[in-house]
Amino acid sequence: MKPPGLLDALTLALRRLPGVGPKSAQRYAFHLLQNDREGARHLSEALAAALTGLRHCQRCNTFSDQDVCETCSSTRRDPALLCVVETPADQLMVEQTLAFEGLYFVLMGRLSPLDGVGPGDIGLERLLERAGDGVVTEVILATNFTQEGEATAHYLGELLRARGLAVSRLARGVPMGGELEYVDASTIAQAMRDRRAVRG
């Protein structure tokens, strides 16, 4: 028996979530429709509100419901330190360590030529403008320790050093191949404290 069109569409939509296969998506769809219609309504409304209300912070490029996010607006942060991460989830993980008191720039991706992701796709121009504001003195490259993350860090390091900025990289407390979103906070805190200069 073929499922109804609307149910099929819901299942296909749920499959877009990372790590959700066909069976899991179908199970989630049936659960929401059969056991938690109120939860499904809340999910739908929250998703619709986020899609219409969230934008990119004008300074750091993360998601925000204001033109400038709360972190960038804070007077307690050190504006001379700029930490570059790949995603808002990575930014959140660094924040949870309580080891960093500077500001951020979120690339919203990483260089991956095989996937067609080049410098223009990761906010490079905005990053260079942000880092070159005359206030930033050190840029900490906190991209993931994957092949793409390492390539991104190397590429950005070259460009930023050429502009006279001190550039450092998270120390190897974060395991090779690891992604910040899945690393425990104490490991990231140690890596932040032990960051090292990037050399050409």
DOPADREN-435594 format. One record per residue (C-alpha): residue in three letters; y, x, z. Coordinates in steps of 0.1 Angstrom, whole numbers, padded with zeros to 4 digits, always signed. Each point is the difference from the previous one (the first is absolute). Layout:
<rs>
ALAYXZ;...
</rs>
This chain:
<rs>
MET+0000+0000+0000;LYS+0034+0013-0010;PRO+0026-0002+0028;PRO+0031-0021-0006;GLY+0028+0017-0019;LEU+0024+0001+0030;LEU-0027+0015+0022;ASP-0008+0025-0026;ALA+0037+0010-0003;LEU+0003+0004+0038;THR-0031+0022+0001;LEU+0013+0021-0028;ALA+0034+0004+0018;LEU-0017+0011+0032;ARG-0020+0026-0019;ARG+0033+0018-0007;LEU+0000+0011+0036;PRO-0013+0036+0005;GLY-0036+0001+0011;VAL-0007-0036-0008;GLY-0029-0006-0024;PRO-0011-0032-0016;LYS-0022-0012+0029;SER+0026+0007+0027;ALA+0027-0017-0021;GLN-0021-0031-0003;ARG-0008+0000+0037;TYR+0037+0003+0009;ALA+0009-0028-0024;PHE-0027-0024+0014;HIS+0010+0009+0036;LEU+0037-0007-0006;LEU-0007-0033-0018;GLN-0027-0012+0023;ASN+0009+0013+0035;ASP+0036+0011+0000;ARG+0022-0020-0023;GLU+0029+0005+0024;GLY-0005+0037-0001;ALA-0001-0001-0038;ARG+0033-0019+0000;HIS+0016+0026+0023;LEU-0014+0028-0022;SER+0014-0016-0031;GLU+0034-0006+0015;ALA+0002+0035+0015;LEU-0009+0016-0033;ALA+0025-0022-0019;ALA+0027+0009+0025;ALA-0008+0037-0002;LEU+0000+0000-0038;THR+0035-0017-0001;GLY+0016+0016+0031;LEU-0011+0036+0000;ARG+0017+0027-0021;HIS+0002+0038-0001;CYS+0023+0017+0025;GLN+0029+0015-0019;ARG-0004+0033+0019;CYS-0037+0006+0006;ASN-0016-0023-0025;THR-0024-0017+0026;PHE-0004-0038+0002;SER+0028-0017+0019;ASP+0015-0034+0004;GLN+0035+0017+0002;ASP+0018+0022-0026;VAL-0004+0029+0024;CYS-0031+0000+0023;GLU+0001+0003+0038;THR-0011+0036+0000;CYS+0026+0011-0024;SER+0027-0019+0019;SER-0009+0016+0034;THR+0025+0024+0015;ARG-0028+0016+0021;ARG-0017+0016-0030;ASP+0006+0036-0012;PRO+0015-0004-0035;ALA-0006+0037-0008;LEU-0038-0005-0001;LEU-0015-0020-0028;CYS-0037-0008-0001;VAL-0015-0009-0034;VAL-0030-0023+0000;GLU-0020-0018-0027;THR-0001-0035+0014;PRO+0016-0022+0028;ALA-0034+0001+0017;ASP+0002+0038+0002;GLN+0036-0003+0014;LEU-0013-0024+0027;MET-0027+0024+0010;VAL+0024+0029+0004;GLU+0023-0023+0020;GLN-0028-0009+0024;THR-0005+0037+0009;LEU+0035+0001+0016;ALA+0001+0036-0012;PHE+0027-0004-0026;GLU+0036-0010+0006;GLY+0015+0005-0035;LEU+0002-0024-0030;TYR-0023-0008-0028;PHE-0004-0004-0037;VAL-0029-0021-0013;LEU-0012+0009-0035;MET-0020-0032-0005;GLY-0026+0021-0017;ARG-0010+0035-0010;LEU-0002+0020-0032;SER-0032-0007-0019;PRO+0002+0009-0037;LEU-0035-0014-0006;ASP+0012-0034+0011;GLY+0032+0003-0019;VAL+0021+0005+0032;GLY+0028+0025-0007;PRO+0032+0011+0019;GLY+0019-0030-0013;ASP-0025-0023+0017;ILE+0003+0013+0035;GLY+0038-0002+0006;LEU+0006+0037-0007;GLU+0037-0004-0009;ARG+0007-0021+0031;LEU-0018+0026+0022;LEU+0020+0029-0015;GLU+0033-0019+0005;ARG-0010-0009+0036;ALA-0011+0035+0009;GLY+0032+0015-0017;ASP+0024-0021+0021;GLY+0014+0031+0018;VAL-0014-0011+0033;VAL-0038+0006-0005;THR-0009+0036+0008;GLU-0038-0002+0001;VAL-0024-0022-0020;ILE-0035-0004+0014;LEU-0026-0009-0026;ALA-0025-0023+0017;THR-0019-0011-0031;ASN-0037-0005+0004;PHE-0025+0030-0002;THR-0016-0013-0032;GLN+0002+0018-0034;GLU+0028-0024-0010;GLY+0018+0004+0033;GLU-0001+0037-0001;ALA+0012+0001-0037;THR+0029-0023+0010;ALA+0009+0022+0030;HIS+0000+0031-0022;TYR+0021-0016-0027;LEU+0025-0014+0025;GLY+0001+0033+0019;GLU+0010+0019-0031;LEU+0028-0024-0008;LEU+0014-0002+0035;ARG-0001+0037+0007;ALA+0019+0006-0033;ARG+0028-0022+0016;GLY+0002+0023+0030;LEU-0019-0022+0025;ALA-0025+0012+0025;VAL-0033-0016-0009;SER-0030-0003+0024;ARG-0035-0016-0003;LEU-0021-0017+0026;ALA-0024+0025+0016;ARG-0037-0003-0007;GLY-0006-0021+0031;VAL-0005-0029-0025;PRO-0034+0005-0017;MET-0002+0010-0036;GLY-0005-0032-0021;GLY+0013-0021+0029;GLU+0026-0027-0003;LEU+0026-0004+0027;GLU-0006-0037+0004;TYR-0036+0007+0012;VAL+0007+0031+0022;ASP+0004-0004+0038;ALA+0036+0003+0014;SER-0007+0032+0021;THR-0012+0019-0031;ILE+0031-0010-0019;ALA+0022+0010+0030;GLN-0016+0035+0001;ALA+0004+0004-0037;MET+0037-0010+0002;ARG+0006+0026+0028;ASP-0019+0027-0019;ARG+0016-0006-0034;ARG+0006+0031-0021;ALA+0025+0012-0026;VAL-0010-0006-0037;ARG+0001+0032-0020;GLY+0000+0004-0037;
</rs>
